[in-house]
Amino acid sequence: MYDVLVVGGGIAGTSIGHELAARGRAVCVLEAEPELARHTTGRSAATWIGGYGPPEVRRLTLASRAFLDDPPIDVAGPLLTPLPCLYVGGPDAAPDAAAGVLGVAVAPAEAEQLNPLLRPGWTSVAVLDDTACELDVAGLHQGYVRALRAAGGEVRLRARVVGATRAAGSWRLSLASGDVLAAPVVVVAAGAWGDEVGRLLGSAGVGLEPRRRTIFGSPAVVPLTGMPFTCAIDGGWYVKAEGGLALCSPEDAEPHAPGDPRPDELEIARTIEAVNEATVLGLRSVRTAWAGLRTFAPGGEPVARYDDDVEGLFWFVGQAGYGIQMAPALAREAAQRLAEV
Ligand SMILES: Cc1cc2nc3c(=O)[nH]c(=O)nc-3n(C[C@H](O)[C@H](O)[C@H](O)COP(=O)(O)OP(=O)(O)OC[C@H]3O[C@@H](n4cnc5c(N)ncnc54)[C@H](O)[C@@H]3O)c2cc1C
């Protein structure tokens, strides 16, 4: 018997699990896979960008900064490393392309100094966000798991939830292994599978939409040292240096059923062309590629609340493309909300 069962062992489940355990709740995080962070959490671009996403996401991202700068939990090293974000548009960029992009407008010549790998003369508009950072996702996730365990919480692997019943104010969750665990409150933090898990508990779901995003790594013909995170100002691609490769994304957002998406080869080919047009990276081949699901709730902002109709079901879903960078504030606020009832 626990106080709270959390379904999902990605950043969402472990961050709220930690916050609840730290408040003295008996918590168990249930992860279907044999290891944590196999799905979206292990597939991100690992960036912190304060101006990214809708207003509530930006508020949560900024409110998470102090935690990430000076973590109150035991982590192996710094979680943030400065990595300026440069938004650029080429000759075809719309005249108002910079409208709504948060940062400081910079002249094309200055953009070429900030990223000397931009093709000379290509840039027509640029915006710099020099507060952006590289984010150690594994460091944060493992820190949460460590803190959760240190506070007496548990994490169970190979613990796929396959059924649920409620009686006398308590849930009984059945696992694929045949085990049954009980608690008055269940947190659904199952990412792309959120609605599926919610339906096991008798909810109609919140209308989640998982969307595929592809990332690939390609060798460049020039050294990438010091290159800022560089994004097409009107969307369509971004590129950052990682492990000696140019790590690129087409910024695709194709609806996809919960599962293990494959990278989109056509999108990869299109992105190589676009990045080569904008820069002198000279990308030719693909060394590594993966895809993950960014899961959106209606309205695009995360859902952290009790279900309107089903007693003891707390939703913690819809982290979309910002679930790591806003995790500290989102988990803290969600745990407070959960505990108020
Ligand atoms: C390509 C890409 C780039 C991204 N870049 C960034 C970035 O730079 N910065 C940022 O902040 N965010 C980024 N994101 C978004 C971020 O990765 C997600 O918002 C976040 O990882 C979502 O975490 P989660 O815990 O909700 O989901 P997940 O990590 O998918 O975790 C859900 C877990 O639930 C488990 N589960 C499902 N069903 C069950 C069940 N029945 N029983 C038990 N367990 C179950 C799954 O196995 C899974 O491990 C990116 C995402 C992608 C795909």
The ligand as a Tripos MOL2 file, in Angstrom:
@<TRIPOS>MOLECULE
LIG
   53    58     1     0     0
SMALL
NO_CHARGES

@<TRIPOS>ATOM
      1 C1         13.4110   14.9330  -30.7530 C.3       1 LIG1
      2 C2         12.9770   15.5770  -29.4640 C.ar      1 LIG1
      3 C3         13.6800   16.6820  -28.9830 C.ar      1 LIG1
      4 C4         13.3290   17.2500  -27.7690 C.ar      1 LIG1
      5 N1         14.1060   18.2660  -27.2780 N.ar      1 LIG1
      6 C5         13.8160   18.7910  -26.0630 C.ar      1 LIG1
      7 C6         14.6620   19.7830  -25.4960 C.ar      1 LIG1
      8 O1         15.6730   20.1770  -26.0870 O.2       1 LIG1
      9 N2         14.3280   20.2920  -24.2570 N.ar      1 LIG1
     10 C7         13.2120   19.8680  -23.5750 C.ar      1 LIG1
     11 O2         12.9500   20.3580  -22.4960 O.2       1 LIG1
     12 N3         12.4030   18.9020  -24.1020 N.ar      1 LIG1
     13 C8         12.6850   18.3640  -25.3180 C.ar      1 LIG1
     14 N4         11.8810   17.3860  -25.8400 N.ar      1 LIG1
     15 C9         10.6610   17.0270  -25.1000 C.3       1 LIG1
     16 C10        10.9400   16.1190  -23.9000 C.3       1 LIG1
     17 O3         11.8350   15.0990  -24.2870 O.3       1 LIG1
     18 C11         9.5950   15.5440  -23.4020 C.3       1 LIG1
     19 O4          8.7040   16.6090  -23.0870 O.3       1 LIG1
     20 C12         9.7610   14.6870  -22.1430 C.3       1 LIG1
     21 O5         10.8160   13.7800  -22.2880 O.3       1 LIG1
     22 C13         8.4800   13.9330  -21.8530 C.3       1 LIG1
     23 O6          8.7160   13.1230  -20.7260 O.3       1 LIG1
     24 P1          7.6500   12.0810  -20.2020 P.3       1 LIG1
     25 O7          8.1900   11.5280  -18.9360 O.co2     1 LIG1
     26 O8          6.3130   12.7270  -20.2140 O.co2     1 LIG1
     27 O9          7.5750   10.9580  -21.3520 O.3       1 LIG1
     28 P2          8.4630    9.6380  -21.5740 P.3       1 LIG1
     29 O10         9.9070    9.9250  -21.4020 O.co2     1 LIG1
     30 O11         8.0470    9.0500  -22.8700 O.co2     1 LIG1
     31 O12         8.0440    8.7180  -20.3770 O.3       1 LIG1
     32 C14         6.7810    8.0520  -20.3300 C.3       1 LIG1
     33 C15         7.0460    6.6650  -19.7870 C.3       1 LIG1
     34 O13         5.8050    6.0260  -19.4970 O.3       1 LIG1
     35 C16         6.0240    4.6460  -19.6680 C.3       1 LIG1
     36 N5          4.7330    3.9530  -19.7880 N.ar      1 LIG1
     37 C17         3.8350    4.0510  -20.8040 C.ar      1 LIG1
     38 N6          2.7820    3.2410  -20.5810 N.ar      1 LIG1
     39 C18         3.0150    2.6160  -19.3920 C.ar      1 LIG1
     40 C19         2.3030    1.6660  -18.6220 C.ar      1 LIG1
     41 N7          1.1020    1.1740  -19.0260 N.pl3     1 LIG1
     42 N8          2.8390    1.2320  -17.4370 N.ar      1 LIG1
     43 C20         4.0290    1.7170  -17.0080 C.ar      1 LIG1
     44 N9          4.7660    2.6180  -17.7140 N.ar      1 LIG1
     45 C21         4.2560    3.0740  -18.8830 C.ar      1 LIG1
     46 C22         6.8360    4.5730  -20.9490 C.3       1 LIG1
     47 O14         7.5260    3.3320  -21.0630 O.3       1 LIG1
     48 C23         7.7690    5.7750  -20.7890 C.3       1 LIG1
     49 O15         9.0390    5.4150  -20.2730 O.3       1 LIG1
     50 C24        12.2120   16.7690  -27.0380 C.ar      1 LIG1
     51 C25        11.5060   15.6740  -27.5330 C.ar      1 LIG1
     52 C26        11.8880   15.0670  -28.7200 C.ar      1 LIG1
     53 C27        11.1400   13.8750  -29.2080 C.3       1 LIG1
@<TRIPOS>BOND
     1     1     2 1
     2     2     3 ar
     3     2    52 ar
     4     3     4 ar
     5     4     5 ar
     6     4    50 ar
     7     5     6 ar
     8     6     7 ar
     9     6    13 1
    10     7     8 2
    11     7     9 ar
    12     9    10 ar
    13    10    11 2
    14    10    12 ar
    15    12    13 ar
    16    13    14 ar
    17    14    15 1
    18    14    50 ar
    19    15    16 1
    20    16    17 1
    21    16    18 1
    22    18    19 1
    23    18    20 1
    24    20    21 1
    25    20    22 1
    26    22    23 1
    27    23    24 1
    28    24    25 2
    29    24    26 1
    30    24    27 1
    31    27    28 1
    32    28    29 2
    33    28    30 1
    34    28    31 1
    35    31    32 1
    36    32    33 1
    37    33    34 1
    38    33    48 1
    39    34    35 1
    40    35    36 1
    41    35    46 1
    42    36    37 ar
    43    36    45 ar
    44    37    38 ar
    45    38    39 ar
    46    39    40 ar
    47    39    45 ar
    48    40    41 1
    49    40    42 ar
    50    42    43 ar
    51    43    44 ar
    52    44    45 ar
    53    46    47 1
    54    46    48 1
    55    48    49 1
    56    50    51 ar
    57    51    52 ar
    58    52    53 1
@<TRIPOS>SUBSTRUCTURE
     1 LIG1         1 GROUP 0 **** ****
